[in-house]
Amino acid sequence: MNVLSRRTFLGGLAAAGTLPPSNAAQNQRRAPAARIDRLALVRRHNPVIHAFDPLAPLSVGNGEFAFTGDITGLQTFPLEYENAMPLCTLSQWGWHTAPSGLDLKTLRLTPFDTHGRQVGYAVSSDGQKELFNWLRENPHRLHLGQFGLRLLRRDGGEAVIKDITDIEQQLDMWTGVITSRFHFEGVPVTVRTAVHPAQDVLAVTIESKLIQEGRLAIRAVFPYGSSTMQAADWQQTQKHQTTILRQTAGGAELRRTLDADEYFVALRWSGAATFSKKDAHTFVLEPARTSFRCEFVVAFAPRPMQRVMPFVPETFTASAQHWQHFWNEGAALELAASRDPRAAELERRIVLSQYLTAIQCSGSLPPQETGLTVNSWYGKFHLEMHWWHAAHFALWNRLPMLENSLGYYQAILPQARELAQSQGYVGARWP
């Protein structure tokens, strides 16, 4: 091994409880290594951001659902990130299929010589480019909704990203909370963001005197589906509907309809506030000026809400408990004592990779190449990503996080057998 000696590496894994002690390790029991301080190990690698970087948004999630925010902790300046690392709200269940008007049964397979025999594959030639592309691009994963701050300057204009100063943003991987601090026209703002570990719920707290000045509100915008990396088409406003199903003094439930697809969004807030529809797909939650604090939760679901939504304190508490269990129960590898100059960077990548794959790649479907951050390959997952992004869960003693998605193979087994037979293979062929 390049970074660490094999002895040091295996010794670290044995101390973490993933390997049985070797004879050498048994001989060293007279001087046992100190236990790993897992809190310190994780927190010394918490991402900290002090400047706008369109390639470095931060995400929170639970494997089934993820929310990616900008330097404000929400999706306040999406255009600044759109062509770099788009700010999306994605899930394992949220997909959109655009109408085709095509006869899918007319797809023709082109034979290719495969180890001495002819095997048929779909290609875009032979006058079927439109059908081929539609099949590649549908269904595509859907951006469920953009939630950001509406910040008004003293002159009445809306904030632009250069108006945000004194940025101090940190993702605490020990609790799964993003804390974003910044100034807008000299006024401090603090935003805390987290996702519930067992429900597709985003929780947000905001503290700022801008609320009392009437210059800070929360804006929600919903897009049409798209197979692009952004997973959203903001121009096709007439092709989808956003309907308020019910509204109370402390919450609202919306129904989203996109062609033959639908899903539901519920909001709940504390304190006095107004929730209003500004256009077909834009809504604003404006807190009353009686307090400098605002907190709310947003839940997303493929069906009407049947359960009581957890509120902000419960969500933050559940998030902290989940992540502390995650870091304490799995294996750990600490390289702080290594004299190799590369050890600190290797340790950082190990910790960050565990966090990222947990929020992006531990859900009910095989991992997508870019997880639940953006749409790569039209949001489709590829089965080689099981090796790269999820097989490691078993090696870190987090087997259930891998098992979550293994049911896919059983579900698709009939099609896999049919595909194998059609191509002259015995058994099953996974797509």
N, C-alpha and C positions, 0 to 999 in steps of 0.2 A: 504494500500500500504506500502511496506517495506521502500523504499528509501525516499519518500516524503509523507507528510500528504495528504489526499484527498483534503483538502481545498487548500493547496498550489498548488497542481498539477492542479486542475480545475481552480484556479485563473489564473495560468500561461497560460492555454489554452484560457481563456476568453480574457486575455490581447492580445493574439496573433490573436484574431478574429475568433476562431473556435467554440466558445460556447457563447450562450447569457449570459449576466451578471446575476448572481443569486441575490437574495435579499441582501445577505451579501455583495456582490460586489458593489451593488448600494449604500449601506450604507457607503462604504469606498471611495466613489468618492470625498470626501472632501480632501483626500490625495492620489491622483492618483499615481500609480507606474510609474517609469521612463520608457520611451520607450526602447525596446530592441535595443542595438547597434548590428545590425545583422552582420556587417563587422567584428567586434571584436569577436562575437560569433563564426563565421565560422573559422576565421583565427587562433584563438588560438588552433584549433584542426587540423591545416594543418599537415599531416604526414611529418616528417623530418627523414632522414636516414643518418647515418654517417659510416656505415660499411656494407659490403656485407652480405646479408641474403637471402638464396634461397627460403625462405617462404614469403618474403616481397617485391615482385615487385610492382610497381605502374602502374595504368591504367588510360587512358583517353578515353572518348567515348561519344556517343550521343544517346544511346538506340538501335540504329540499327547497330552500328559498334563500336568496341573497340580495342585499341592497348595497350598491356602490355609490359613494358620495364624494363630493369635491372638498375643497378646503374649508367649507362652512359646515361640513358634516352631513349635509343634505345635497340635493341635486339643484343647486341654485344657479349655477353657470354652465349648463349642459353644452352650449355651443362651443365653449372653449375646450371641451374635451372630445367633441364629436368625432373628429378625424384622428384622434390619438388613441385614447382609451375611453370609449363612451360610458356614460353614467347610466346604468340599466338597473331595473328591478326585475329579476328573473326567477323562475321556479321550475321544478321538474314536471309540473302538471300544466303549465301555461303555454299552450301552443295555438297557432293560428294557421288555417288553411285557406288560401285564396281560391275563389271560384276558378275553374279551369275552362269549362265549355268544351272539353276534349274527351274523346273516347279512349279511356285508359287501356281498353282491351286491344287497341290497335298497335301497341308497342311491339316492335320487331327486335329480335335479338340477332346480332351479327356474329357469325361463327369465327373463332380464332383457333389457330393451331396451338394446342396445349399439351405438350409432352406427347406428340404423335397422334392426337385425336382432336376433333372439332368440339369446341365448347362455346355456347352462345353467351354473349354479353351485350348489355344495352349501350349504345353509342348515340351521339347526337347527329350523325350523318343520315343518309338515306331518307331525307325529307321529313325527319321527325325531331328536329331540333327543339321546336316549341314544346312538344310533349316531354321530351327528355329533360329539358330544363325545369319544367313544372314539377316533374317527379322528384328531381334533385332538391328543389327548393321548398317543397311542401310535405308535411307541415313544417313550420319554422317556429322556433321558440319566440315568445312574445314578451316585450317590455310591458309590464303590468301597470305602470304608472309612474310619473315623475313627480316627486315631492321635494320642493325647495322653498327657500325664503324669498319673500317679496320685500326688498329693502328700498325705501324711498329716501332720496337725498333731500336736504333742506329746501332745495329749489323745486321739489316736486318730481324730479326725474328719477327713473329707476337706476339702481346701482349697477355699475359694470365692475369687472373683476379687479381693475386697477384701484378701485375705491376701497378694497379690502387690504388692511395693513396689520402689522404686528401679529402675524400668523403664528400660532403655536398649536399644532394638532398632533394628537397621540392616539394610537390604537393600543389599548391595554389588552393584550392577549390573555392575561390571567382572568379577566372578567368578561371579555368580549364587548367592550365599550369603547367607542370612539369619542374622545373629548376634543372639541374644536373651539379654540379661543382666538378672537381677532377683534380688530377695531374697525368701525365704519364711521367715517367723519368724526373720529376721535372718541366715539362711544363704544365701550367694550361689549362684546357679545360672547356668550358661552353656550355651546350646543353639545348635548350628549346624545349619542345614538346607539341603539342595541337592537338585536333580534331575539325573539323568544326561541329557546332551544327545541321546543316541541310543537309550536304553532307558527304559521307564516304571518307573524305579527312584528311590525316595526314600532319601536318605542322611542320617543324623542322628548327631551326637555330643553327649553330655551330660557335663558336669563339675560335680560338687557333692559335698560331704561328706554330703548327704542320702542318697546311695547307701549309704555306709558305715553310716549310722544306720538303714537299712532303711525309709526314709520316702519314697523316690522309686522309681517303677517306670513302665513304659510300658503303656498300656492300648489295646487295639484293639477296636472295636465295629463290627459290620456291619449295615446296615439293609436293609429291603425297599425296592423301587423306589417312586418317587413322581413325579408330573408337576408337583409344586409347585416353587417356587424352591429349596427345600432339597434337592431330588433324592433325598429319603430319607423313609421312613416307619418310625419307630422302634417303632410299636405292633404291627404285624402280624408278630409273631415266629414265628407258626406257619406262615406262608406261604412261608418260605424256609429253606434249610439251609446250615450252615457245618460242613464236615467236615475233620478233620485227616487228610490223605492219608499223610504221613510226618513223622517228627520225629527229630532227632538232638540231640547235645549242643550243637550250634552253629547249629541252624536248624530250620525247619518249613515245610511246604507245606500250604495250605488249598485246598479246593474250595468255591466258592460256587454255589448253585443257587437260581434264582428263577423259578418256573414253567418255561417252556421255555428260559430263558436260563441261562448259566453263565459263570464266569470263575475265575481262579486267582490266589492270593496266596502269595508266598514270602517268608519272613523269614530273615535271617542275622545273627548277632551275634557279637561277639568276647568272649572271657573267659567265666568261669563264670556261668551264669544259669539260671533255671527258667522254662519256658513252660507255662502251664496254662490250661485252659478253665474259666471261671467260671460261664457259663450258655450257652444255646444259641448265642449270637452274640458273646460277650464273652471276650476272652483277655487275659492279663497276662504281660508279660515282666519278670521281677524279677531284676536283676543281683545277683550275690553281693556281700557286704559287704567283699570283700577289696580293692576299689579305689574311688576316687572318680570313675572315668570309665567311661562306657558308650557303645558305638557299635553301630549296626545299620543294615541296609538292608532295604527292603521293595520287592518287585517285583510288578507287576500285569500280567496277560496274559489274553487271551481264550481261550488254549489252555494245556495243561500246559507247564511250563517245559522248554525244550529246550536252553538255553544256560546257561553258568556265569554266575552273577550277579556283577557287579562289586562289590567291597567298598567300604567308606567312602573310603579314600584314593584309589582309582581314580576314584570318582565325583566327589569334590571336584576332583581334578586335571582330569578331563575337562570338568567344568563351567567351570572357570577358563579352560581352553584354548579352549573353544567361545565364551565370551563375549568374550574378548580378540580372537579372530578376527572375531567379529560387529562389534565396535566399530571395529576397525582396517581391515577390508576394505570396508565400505560407505562411503557419503558421510557427511560431517559438516558441521554448520553451527554456528558459534560466534558469539555475539552479545555477548561480554564487553566489546568496545570501543565498543559503541553507547552514546550518551548519552541514548537514549530510556528513561524510567523503567520502561517495560513490557518492555524487552528481556529482563531476567533471568527474568521469569515465562514469557515465550514460549519461551526456551531450555529452561527446566525442563520445560515441557509437551512440547516436541519430543523431549527425551531420554527422558522417562518413557513417552511414547506408543510410541516405538520398542521399548522393553523389553517393554511390556505386550502389544503386538500380536505380538511375536515369540514369547512364551510362550503366548499364547492363540489366535492366529489364523493360524498358519503351518503348520497340519497338513494331513492328507489329505482333509479335508472343508472346504467353504466355512465361513467364520467364523460362529459364533453371535453374536447381539447382545451378550451378556455373556461371550463367549469361553468359557473353561473355568473360570470362577469360580463361577457359580451357573446355575441353570436359568431362563432367560427363555423365554417361549413354549414351555414344555414341553421345553426343551432343543433345539428345532428351530433350524436355521440358516436365514437368509433371504438370498437372493442379492444384495440391495442392499448387504449387509455386505461383499461382495467389494470394492465401491468404497470404502467408508468405512474398512475395517479391513485390507485386504490389497493393493489396487492400488498403494499407496505403496511396497511393497517393491521394485517394479521401478524406481521413481524414485530410490531410495536405493542402486541398484546391488546389490540383493539379490533378483534375479529368481527364483532357485530357491525362495525362500520363498513366492512367489506360485504358482509352477508346481506345487507340491506338491498343491494342491487343484483344479487345472484339469481333471484327469482326470474329475472328477464330471460335467462336461457331456457328455463322450463316453459315459460309462456310462449316463446317463439319457436319451440322445438318442432311443431308440425310444419311450419313454413321452412325451417332449416332442413328438414328431411325432404320436403318437396323440392327445394332448391338443389339439394345434392342429387336427387334422382334425375332432375331435368338436365343436369350437367354430366350425368354419367358417373357420379361418385356413389360410394356406399356409405350409409350412415347419415350424418347431419352436417350441413355446411352453414356456418354462421355468416350473416351478411357483413 
